[in-house]
Amino acid sequence: MEPEFKASVVQLILDGHVEEALELLAKHYSVNLPKIKVGLPKHRKKNAIGCYTAKNETIYVLNSDLLKEPSIILHEFYHHLRTSIDKTNRGTEKYAAKFVKEYIQAYKSC
């Protein structure tokens, strides 16, 4: 079930159903559903295309085209997941990349 679940999440994001994908992820990992917003907060780096703010549990993407980018959505969801478990732990970029890779590989395998 796990590879099929991961592949279906990626497919939902690619199809533009990011909210539904986030609902599945939040339920699967038993965490709060993060909000998603287009446009980055003012305090973010200029070259960022996505970010996660634990304070308001929100995933931000630079523009609406990025809502269909599984690598960005899953990367930021990983940060949400890690801070949901431990408020002081944002998760490393290395582990976020590994999380994304697992989902993308499952999608490519199905």
N, C-alpha and C positions, 0 to 999 in steps of 0.2 A: 504493500500500500504506500509506503514512504516515497518511492520514486514517482509513482503516479500522482501522489499529492503534490510533490514538488513541481512536476511537469505541468499540472493543472494550474498552479499558482502563476507560473511563468506565462502560460497561455492567456490567462485572464488579464495579466498586465499588458501583454502584447496587443490584446484585443481592446484595450482601453477601459477595462473594468477594474481599475486599481483599488477602488473602495471595497469591492467584493473580495479581491485578493487579500487585502489587509484584514478584512473580517475573518477569512479562513485562517490566516496566519495567527492572528490574535487568539482565536479559539483553539487552534492546534497547540500553541505554546502557553495557553492559559494566562494571557496578559491582557491589559486594557487595550482597546482599539485606539491606535494613534490617529490623530487628525492629519489631514494632508492639505497643504496649501501651495499655491503657485506664487513664486516670488520669494526671495531670500530675506531673512531678517537683516537689518542694517549693520549689525556687528559682524557679519560673516566676511570671509576673504573674497576678494573680487573675482578670483578664478574658480570659486566653488560653483558646482552645478547642482548640488544638493546638500542638505544638512539636516540634523535632527536636534531638537531642543527638548531636553528632558523636563525642564520646568513646566512646559505646557503640553508635553507629550505630542509634539507635532513634527511631522516630516515636511520639509520644505524642498521644492524643486525650483530651479531658476525660471523655467517656462513650461507651458502646458504640453509641449512636445515630449518633454522628459517624463511625463506621467505614463508613457508607454515604454519606458526603458527599464526592463527587469533588473538590470545590474544596479541601477541607482536606487530604485524603490527597495529592493532586497537589502542593499548595503545599509541604507538608513533604517530599515526595519530592524536589522541586526543591532544597531545602536539602541533602538527602543527596547528590544528584547533584553539586552545586557543591563540597561539601567532599570528595567522593571524588576530584575532579579536583585540587583545591588545598586542603589542610587549613586554610589561613589565610583562605580565601574562603568565606563562608557564602552568598553571593549576595544581591542586594538584594531587597527586598520588591517593587519594581517589576518585576524580571525574573521573580520567582516568580509574580506575578499574570499576566504575559504568558504564561508556560508553561501555567498553568491555563486561561487563556482559549483558547489554541490547542486544547487537548484538549476543552474544552466545546463550542467551535464545531464541531469535527470531529464530535462526537457529535450535535449538533443538525442537521448537514448530511446525516447518513446516514439 
